[in-house]
């Protein structure tokens, strides 16, 4: 039996937090007729991030995770961010492909990162539209509903958009940090909140970079508007902390990182709880 498009876990008591993992889905549906190897496709997964962040509900966050892989449809792209070459005929409305999409890495992937084609031929438009209708839109509807609930209760929200990244180098050529926080250079999240998250992680002993090499993509862009207290922060976790990338397996660091992610969510929720108390006192 196929799973639902996404999984939603609700807390017993709400905080201003919503946590999501758009790229940890690992159910490859029967209609995903790819021509490349499954190993190449799996390199795009945020492997087991959904398990790393299950403690989010303890901090009052609704937890939303995609069940289908980003290589099937990427909910962290705009709906019109489609590579014209991935479809067999002209899209019925204007498209707005980004630079990454024109390299084959769009809403529906044309290429693996190695440059190997995902499909043997372009896809029928109806197939891509079906993925948008059945998987993409339900995901964003769930995020919007969770955020609207926080806005109505607290007058603000904080979306933590969680990913994993391959080990490597930063743009400066240095060893990539344990965590990269992306707030689109202060436009999706109040920089003070970004710094708070950085400080929490550094106090745990992790190295943290800001917006290098990842600034955040569609989800934080769409839902972040810090001037009206809508905060959305992308959090990238270095895979070396918890997994063997070559074998797609957890290693001994998984449990410690999982516990620290739970601590992170709790600490961020406490920051917002104090902030909310201060606002009420001022009123």
C-alpha positions as CSV (number, residue, x, y, z in Angstrom):
1,X,0.0,0.0,0.0
2,X,1.3,3.5,-0.9
3,X,1.7,5.9,2.0
4,X,0.1,9.3,2.1
5,X,1.9,12.1,0.4
6,X,3.1,13.4,3.7
7,X,3.2,12.7,7.4
8,X,1.9,15.2,10.0
9,X,2.7,14.7,13.7
10,X,0.9,17.1,16.1
11,X,2.0,18.1,19.6
12,X,-0.1,17.9,22.7
13,X,0.5,21.6,23.4
14,X,1.3,24.2,20.7
15,X,4.3,26.5,20.6
16,X,5.0,29.0,17.8
17,X,7.2,26.3,16.1
18,X,6.6,24.3,13.0
19,X,9.3,21.9,11.8
20,X,9.4,20.3,8.4
21,X,11.5,17.9,6.4
22,X,10.7,18.2,2.6
23,X,13.5,15.9,1.3
24,X,13.6,12.8,3.6
25,X,10.9,10.9,1.7
26,X,12.1,7.4,0.6
27,X,9.0,5.8,-0.9
28,X,9.6,5.4,-4.7
29,X,6.2,5.0,-6.3
30,X,5.5,2.5,-9.1
31,X,4.8,5.3,-11.6
32,X,8.2,6.8,-11.1
33,X,9.8,5.1,-14.1
34,X,13.4,6.4,-13.8
35,X,16.2,5.3,-16.2
36,X,19.1,6.0,-13.9
37,X,20.2,3.8,-11.0
38,X,18.4,4.0,-7.7
39,X,21.7,4.6,-5.9
40,X,22.1,7.9,-7.9
41,X,18.6,8.9,-7.0
42,X,19.0,8.2,-3.3
43,X,21.9,10.6,-3.2
44,X,19.3,13.4,-3.3
45,X,17.6,12.1,-0.1
46,X,18.0,13.9,3.2
47,X,18.5,10.4,4.7
48,X,16.6,9.8,7.9
49,X,16.2,13.5,8.7
50,X,12.6,12.7,9.6
51,X,13.8,10.3,12.3
52,X,16.4,12.8,13.6
53,X,13.7,15.4,14.2
54,X,10.9,13.4,15.8
55,X,11.5,15.2,19.1
56,X,10.1,18.4,17.6
57,X,6.6,17.6,18.9
58,X,7.9,17.7,22.4
59,X,8.7,21.4,21.9
60,X,5.1,22.1,20.7
61,X,5.9,22.0,17.0
62,X,3.8,20.4,14.3
63,X,6.1,18.1,12.4
64,X,5.6,17.8,8.6
65,X,7.6,15.4,6.5
66,X,7.3,14.4,2.8
67,X,7.0,10.6,2.2
68,X,8.0,10.8,-1.5
69,X,11.5,11.7,-2.6
70,X,12.6,15.0,-4.0
71,X,13.7,13.3,-7.2
72,X,10.0,12.5,-7.8
73,X,8.8,16.1,-7.0
74,X,10.6,18.7,-5.0
75,X,8.3,20.6,-2.7
76,X,11.2,23.0,-2.0
77,X,10.9,24.5,-5.5
78,X,8.3,27.0,-6.8
79,X,5.4,25.4,-8.6
80,X,6.5,27.1,-11.9
81,X,10.2,26.3,-11.4
82,X,10.0,23.6,-14.1
83,X,12.7,22.7,-16.6
84,X,11.1,23.0,-20.1
85,X,13.2,20.0,-21.3
86,X,11.7,17.6,-18.7
87,X,8.2,17.7,-20.3
88,X,7.3,16.4,-23.7
89,X,5.3,19.4,-24.8
90,X,4.9,23.1,-24.0
91,X,3.6,23.8,-20.5
92,X,0.2,25.5,-20.7
93,X,1.3,28.6,-18.7
94,X,4.5,30.6,-18.4
95,X,7.3,28.9,-16.5
96,X,10.0,30.5,-14.4
97,X,12.9,28.1,-14.2
98,X,15.8,29.0,-11.9
99,X,19.4,28.6,-12.8
100,X,19.6,25.3,-10.9
101,X,16.5,24.1,-12.7
102,X,18.1,24.8,-16.1
103,X,20.9,22.6,-14.9
104,X,18.3,19.8,-14.5
105,X,17.6,20.2,-10.8
106,X,14.1,21.7,-10.8
107,X,10.6,20.8,-9.5
108,X,10.9,17.6,-11.4
109,X,14.5,16.5,-11.9
110,X,15.8,16.0,-15.4
111,X,19.3,15.0,-14.3
112,X,21.0,13.5,-11.3
113,X,23.8,15.6,-9.8
114,X,26.3,13.5,-11.7
115,X,24.7,14.6,-15.0
116,X,23.0,11.3,-15.7
117,X,19.5,11.7,-17.0
118,X,16.7,10.6,-14.6
119,X,14.3,9.6,-17.4
120,X,14.7,7.9,-20.8
121,X,12.4,10.5,-22.4
122,X,10.6,13.7,-21.4
123,X,7.5,13.3,-19.3
124,X,3.9,13.8,-20.4
125,X,2.5,17.1,-19.0
126,X,-0.4,15.2,-17.3
127,X,2.1,13.1,-15.3
128,X,3.9,16.2,-13.9
129,X,0.6,17.9,-13.2
130,X,-0.6,14.8,-11.3
131,X,2.5,15.0,-9.0
132,X,1.9,18.7,-8.4
133,X,-1.8,18.1,-7.5
134,X,-1.3,14.9,-5.4
135,X,2.0,15.6,-3.6
136,X,3.2,19.2,-4.0
137,X,0.1,21.1,-3.1
138,X,-0.9,18.9,-0.1
139,X,2.5,19.5,1.4
140,X,2.3,23.3,1.2
141,X,-1.3,23.2,2.3
142,X,-0.2,21.4,5.5
143,X,2.6,23.9,6.2
144,X,0.3,26.8,5.6
145,X,-2.4,25.4,8.0
146,X,0.2,24.8,10.7
147,X,1.7,28.3,10.4
148,X,-1.7,30.0,10.3
149,X,-2.6,28.3,13.6
150,X,0.5,29.7,15.2
151,X,-0.2,33.1,13.8
152,X,-3.7,33.1,15.2
153,X,-2.6,31.9,18.7
154,X,0.7,33.7,19.1
155,X,0.8,36.5,16.6
156,X,4.0,35.0,15.1
157,X,5.6,31.7,14.0
158,X,8.9,30.1,13.4
159,X,9.3,27.5,10.7
160,X,12.5,25.4,11.0
161,X,13.0,23.8,7.6
162,X,15.4,20.9,8.1
163,X,17.8,19.3,5.5
164,X,21.0,17.3,5.4
165,X,24.0,18.1,3.3
166,X,26.9,16.1,1.9
167,X,30.2,16.7,3.6
168,X,32.5,18.9,1.5
169,X,33.8,22.5,1.4
170,X,32.2,25.9,1.9
171,X,32.5,28.5,-0.8
172,X,35.7,29.8,0.8
173,X,37.3,26.4,0.4
174,X,37.2,25.6,4.2
175,X,35.9,22.3,5.6
176,X,32.1,22.5,5.6
177,X,30.5,23.3,9.0
178,X,28.5,20.8,11.0
179,X,25.4,23.0,10.4
180,X,24.6,25.7,7.9
181,X,21.8,28.1,8.7
182,X,20.1,29.8,5.8
183,X,17.9,32.9,6.3
184,X,18.3,34.3,2.8
185,X,20.6,36.9,4.3
186,X,18.1,38.1,6.8
187,X,15.1,38.2,4.6
188,X,13.3,35.1,5.7
189,X,14.1,35.1,9.4
190,X,15.0,37.8,11.9
191,X,18.9,37.7,12.1
192,X,18.6,37.8,15.9
193,X,16.8,34.5,15.8
194,X,19.3,33.0,13.4
195,X,22.0,34.0,15.7
196,X,20.2,32.5,18.7
197,X,20.0,29.1,16.8
198,X,23.7,29.4,15.9
199,X,24.6,30.1,19.6
200,X,22.5,27.1,20.8
201,X,24.3,24.8,18.3
202,X,27.7,26.2,19.1
203,X,27.1,25.7,22.8
204,X,26.5,22.0,22.0
205,X,30.0,21.9,20.4
206,X,29.0,22.1,16.7
207,X,30.5,24.4,14.1
208,X,27.9,26.6,12.4
209,X,28.0,28.7,9.2
210,X,25.5,31.3,8.1
211,X,24.2,31.3,4.5
212,X,27.3,29.5,3.2
213,X,26.9,27.6,1.0
214,X,23.1,27.4,1.5
215,X,20.9,30.4,1.9
216,X,17.5,28.7,1.7
217,X,15.2,28.0,-1.2
218,X,11.4,28.1,-1.8
219,X,9.9,27.1,1.5
220,X,11.7,29.7,3.6
221,X,11.3,32.3,0.9
222,X,7.6,31.6,0.7
223,X,6.8,31.6,4.4
224,X,9.5,33.9,5.8
225,X,8.6,37.6,6.4
226,X,10.3,38.7,9.5
227,X,9.0,42.2,9.5
228,X,5.6,40.8,10.3
229,X,7.0,38.1,12.7
230,X,6.9,35.3,10.2
231,X,10.3,33.6,10.7
232,X,11.5,30.8,8.4
233,X,15.0,29.3,8.8
234,X,16.6,26.6,6.8
235,X,18.8,24.2,8.8
236,X,21.3,22.0,7.0
237,X,22.9,19.1,8.9
238,X,26.2,17.7,7.8
239,X,25.7,14.0,7.0
240,X,29.0,13.1,8.5
241,X,27.5,13.7,11.9
242,X,25.1,10.8,11.7
243,X,25.5,8.5,8.6
244,X,27.8,6.7,6.3
245,X,27.0,8.3,3.0
246,X,28.5,5.6,0.9
247,X,26.3,2.9,2.5
248,X,23.2,4.8,3.4
249,X,23.4,3.7,7.0
250,X,23.3,5.4,10.4
251,X,26.5,5.4,12.4
252,X,27.1,5.7,16.1
253,X,26.6,9.5,16.0
254,X,22.9,9.2,15.1
255,X,21.4,8.9,18.6
256,X,23.5,11.8,20.1
257,X,22.5,14.1,17.2
258,X,18.8,13.1,17.5
259,X,18.9,14.1,21.2
260,X,20.6,17.4,20.4
261,X,18.0,18.2,17.7
262,X,15.3,17.7,20.3
263,X,17.2,20.0,22.7
264,X,17.5,22.6,19.9
265,X,13.7,22.6,19.2
266,X,13.0,22.9,22.9
267,X,15.5,25.8,23.3
268,X,14.0,27.7,20.3
269,X,10.5,27.2,21.7
270,X,11.6,28.6,25.0
271,X,13.0,31.7,23.3
272,X,9.7,32.3,21.7
273,X,7.8,31.6,24.9
274,X,9.9,34.3,26.7
275,X,9.4,36.6,23.8
276,X,5.7,36.1,23.9
277,X,5.6,36.7,27.6
278,X,7.6,40.0,27.2
279,X,5.1,41.2,24.6
280,X,2.1,40.5,26.8
281,X,3.8,42.2,29.7
282,X,4.5,45.3,27.6
283,X,0.9,45.5,26.5
